[in-house]
Amino acid sequence: MPEPTDGAALLNDVEAFHRRFNVFPTEAAYVAVALWDAHAHLLDCFDSTPRLAFLSPEPGSGKSRALEIVETLVPRPMVAVNASAAALFRSVSGPDGRPTILFDEIDTIFGPKAGDNEELRGFINAGHRRKGVTYRCVGDSQTVTSFPSFTALAVAGLGSLPDTILTRSVIIRMRRRARNEHVEPFRAGQHEPEGNALRDRLAAWAEHARGFVMGAWPEMPEGVTDRPADVWEPLLAVADAVGGEWPDRARKACVALVKASQANDKGSLGIRLLTDLRDHVMIGIDRLPTVAILDRLNALDDAPWADLGGRPLDNRRLSKMLGEYMTADNEPITSRNIRTSGGILKGFYADDLTDAWARYCPPPPRP
């Protein structure tokens, strides 16, 4: 029986292979991507699999090249561009085994001009969990049939992704290389075999590592809970299994990338509204008339309120959005009478918003 592979040394080699051809924005990104490559070989050991998302605001930022390198390292890669949900879920449940799906140009599916594509979004979201399935009617009798959706998936694209996918993803925000950043030109004929050799070493290591990874509950860094913990649990389990410096590096990368995703994540429009009310509009104020709230919101720089579909936020929409959240007494937040020097006006009270602020908003900025 062959000797077990030194997992830490192997992941060092995987990371070095990426560094030859990819310029990632942070050290944490190299750690996360190498761990993701390895976790794809151990998918049957996990209850969930994070999506890997290479995103950038402009073309020419190295996203597709990143997927190309990942393709050489993961098991049964399936490169998809403009693939339908039906094609993908049938591939996952096909006779050739579960593929690792690499979806380039994902912005053509979820971009601002592409529509919602709910079917594909549903497949990607369902495939995050082992129990995730896609239901379809099959055959002349239209029998309802479940198709497994659980599979490793990496995407690359311009802009952003639907929130439901972002929260299930390790997000690498790519950028164009600076003049002093250099990589080797990637030659498929020459370099694919090198990546495939690493892929085979990862597969061999995975066979020995299953016993360490199966059922593992890795310790999470402080403050990483809920969905981010679900995303990072498989990657930290891999890091713990390989040992060496990887457990420490993985947890530092986890904290860095989770914080970065939260900084870039404005949440839903409702959460953005609650947060702006707390941090910019009602600071030190226990109540404020609606007209004053709207004036302050619409005057905020870098905020969406002055242009929501071509119109500024108005009284009706403000009331509707806040009415979806509850007070501490479990009543919808509504406007109430506020007595002013000019008479009685409708407005909102901080006491009514406090519970929603605590439940939905990120921690307030430090003074």
N, C-alpha and C positions, 0 to 999 in steps of 0.2 A: 504493500500500500504506500503511495507517495507521501512524503512528508507534508504536513500542513504548510500552506503558503504564509509568509510573513505579511499579514494584512496591512500593517502600518506602512511597511516599505512599498507594498503594492499601491496603496492609495497615494503615497508620495509620487510614484511613477505616473499615476493617472493625472494627478494635479499638474505635474511637470509637462505632460503631453498637452494638456489644455493651454498651459502658459506659452508653449511654443507657437500656437496659432491664434489664441484668443487674448484680447485685452479686456478684462473685466473691470468694473468700476472700483471694486474694493477687494481686499484680501479675503473678506468674508465670502465673497461670491465664488472664489476659487474653491474654498473649503466646501461650500454648499453643493456646488455642481459635481465635484468629485464624489461626495457622499451620495448624491442623487444617482449618479451612474452606477454605483455599487448597489444601492438599494433596489434598483430595477432587476438585479439578479436574484433577489431574495423576496420577491413580491408575495409569494405564498406564505411568508412568515408574518405578514402584517395585516392588520384590520383596515388600514387606510394607506393611501399613497398620495403624496403631495404632487400637485402639478408644478412643473418648472416653467416659468414664464420669462423669456427674454424680450423686453419691451424697450422702445426708444421713441423719442419725439420726431426723429428724422431718419430717412434712409441712410445707408452706408455706415451703420453703427456696429456692424459685426454680428448681428442677430442670426442671420442664416448660417454664417460660418460657425457660430457656436453650436447650432443644431447639427451641422455637418460633423463636427468633432464628437458630439454626443452620439451620433449615429454609429460611429465606428466602435463604440464602447459598450453599447447596451444590447441585450438579447433580442433577437428577431425584430430589428427596427423596421418600422413601416412609415415611410415619408408620405405625408398627406398635404395637399394644397387644394383648397376648395372641395374637400371630401364631404359627402353627405353623412348625416347621422346614421342612416341605414347602412351605408357601406362600412362605417366604423364599427357599429355594434355587431354586425355579421362577421367582421374580421376577428373581433375579440372572442366570439364563440365558435370560430371556425376550426376545422380539423388540424390545422398546422400549429396550433398552440397560440397562447396569448401574445400578441405583438406589443412592442413598445412604440407607441404612436408619437410621431414627430410632426407637428402641424405648423408648417411655415405660412407666412402671410395671413395670420389669423385675423388681421384687421379687415380683410376682405369679407370676413364672415360676421364680425361684430363691430366694424367701424361705423362711423356716423351715417354713411350712405348705404349701409348693408342691411338695415333692418335688424330685428331682434333675434331671428334664428333660434326660436325657443327649443326646437327639437334637438339641435346640436348642443345648445347650452345644457339642456336636461341630461343628455348623454354624458357630457364632460363632468357635470356635477355628480351624477349617480355613480360614475366610475371611480370617484374618490374613495368610496367605501367598498369593502369586500362584498357586502350583501347587496350592493347596487345592481339593479337590473333594469332593462328597458322592455316594455310590453308592446307587442304588436299582434295584429290579427293576421293569421297565416292560413293559406290554402283556400280552397273553394268554400269550405265551411266557416272560414274566418274565425278559426280557433284562436283564442287569446293565448299567446306563447310568450314566455319570459326569456330574454336574452341577457346573459351576464354582461356587465359593463365595466367590471373592475379591471383596470389596466393602468400601467405607467404611461404618462402623457406629458410631453414637453411642447411648448408653443413659442412662436416668435412672431412679433408684429409691431406695427406702428401704433402709437397712442396707448390706450389702456384696454381693459377687458371689463365685462360685466362684474359687478361687485361679488356676485355669488361664486365666480371663478377666482377672482383675486384673493378672496379670503381662504381659498383652498390651495394657494400657490406659494412657492418660494419665488420671489420676484427679483429678477436681476435687471436693473435699469441701465441698459447699455448706452454708450455714447461714442461719438466718432473719436478715432484715435488722434491724439495730439501729435505734433511733429516729432516729438522726442520719444514716442512710443512705437516700438517696432516688433513685428512678428515675422515668423517664417511664412513664405508663400505655401499654401496648402496644395499639394499635388496629389490628387486622388490615387493615381496609380502607384505612387511611391509611399504615401503616408497612410492610406487605408489599411494596408497589411500590418503596419506598426500598431495602429489603434486596435485592429482585430486581435492581434497577439495579446494586448492588454485585456481585451474583452474576454479572451479564453482564460487568462489568468484570474480575472474576476469571477468567472463561472466556476473555476476549480476551487478558489477560495470560498465561494459561497456554499459549496457542498459541505465543507468542513465547519462553516460558521453557523449553519442552520440551528444547531443545538444551542448556541449562545444567543441567537437573535429571537428564536421562536418564543413567544410569550414574555419577552423582556419588557420591563417597565422602566425606561431610563429616567433618571432624575432630571427634572426640568430646571432651567435657570430661574431665579427669582423673578416673578412678574410675568412669566410666560405661561398662560393658562388658556382654557377653552379652545377655540379654533386654532390659534397659533400653536398650541401644544399638540393638537392632532396633526398639524402639518409637519412639525419637526420631530415627532416621536420616532418614526422609522429612521430618520437620518441620524439621530442621536444613538439609537440602538446599534446602527452600523458602526458609528464612531467608537462606542464602548466595546464592540466586538473586535475591532482591529487594534485597539489599544495605542500604546505609544503616546504621542502628543495629540492624537486626534480627539479624544474625549474633551480635552480642554479647548482645543481650537474650535471644535464643533459648537460648544456652548457659547463661546465668544461670538462666533459667526451667527448663531441663532439670535442672540440678544441684539446684535447689530442690525441684522436684516429685518427682524420683527419691528424694531424701533423705526427703521427706515420706511417700512410699509405703512406703519401707523401715521408717520409724519406726512406721507403722500396720500393717505386715505382720508378723504373728506367725509367718508361715510355717506349715508343717504342725505338727500336734500333736507329732510326733516331734522336729522342730527346736526347738520350744518347750521340750520336755523336756531336750534336750541343752543348750540355752542356760541354762535355769534351774539345771541341775546345775553348769554351769561358773561362772555368775555369782553364785549364791546358796547353793548347797549344799556344794560341794567346794572352796571358796576356801582355798588354802593347805593342803589335805588330800590326801594321796596315796592314801588308801583310806577307805572308810566302810561299815559294815554296812548291809544293806538296810533294816532296821527304822529306823535313824537317818535314812537318805535319805528314806524315806516320811514320817516325822514332820516333817522340814524342808520337804519339798515341799508337804505338805497344810496346813502352817501359813503358806505364803506368801500375802500379800495380793495381790489382783488377778491371781491365777493360777487355772487351771481344775482343779487336781489334787484339791481337796477335794470336787468335785462333777462327776464324769464320768458323765453319765446317771443321776444320783441316788445314786451311790456314790463314795467316795473312791478314789484310786489305790491299788491293792494290789500285793502282791509278784508275783503272776502277770502282771498287765498290765504292770508295770514291766519285768519280764524279757522279755516278748514285744516291747515297743516298742524296748528297747535292742538286742535280738537282731536287729533288722532292719538295724543298722549294723555296720560292720566295724572291727576294730582295725587298727593299722599293719601287722600280719602277715596281713591279709586273712582273719581269722577272725571269726565273729560275736561281738559283745560279750556275754559271759555273766558271771554272778556267780561269784566264787571264794571260797575259804576265807580268812577274816581271823581271826587269833589275837587275842583280847582277854583282859582280866583275868578275864572270866567264862567263858572257854572259846573255842571256835571257832565263828564265825558266818559266814553267807554275806553277801557284799557285793560292791562294785564298786571297781575300782582306777582312779585318774586316768590312769595310763599306757594303759589300754585305751580310754579315751575321747578321748585327745588328738587322734588322727587325725580322728575324726568331728567334734570341735569345730572343727578347722582347716578342714575341707571344707564343713561345712553351716551353721555358726553365723555370725551377723553379727559384725563386730569387737567385742571386749569394750569395755565403757564405760571412758572415761578416769577415772583416779583423781582 
